[in-house]
Amino acid sequence: MNSYDTTVKVLKALGHPLRLKIVVGLAKEPQCVKDIWGCLGLPQAVISQHLAMLRTSGIIEGRRHGVEMHYTVTDPLAKVIIDFIEQN
């Protein structure tokens, strides 16, 4: 996959308002699904679907802590995009 393909993949994943909100929050600190859906006030199933899309896009990773899965942003391009958004 060339750099344009990778960039398009990240931009598509971040192109949905809810996924963008999730990634902005995760860029600040790792969170578990319960924290994410609690902050956004949406059903867990909806949040889980969007987290799955972000995982398959390579933007976030999940790490298990006991019974909870904590997610964090790992994609460098996504981090740059979020930094840009936060500055403007």
Secondary structure, DSSP 8 states (H G I E B T S, - for coil): --HHHHHHHHHHHHTSHHHHHHHHHHHHS-EEHHHHHHHHT--HHHHHHHHHHHHHTTSEEEEEETTEEEEEE--HHHHHHHHHHHH-
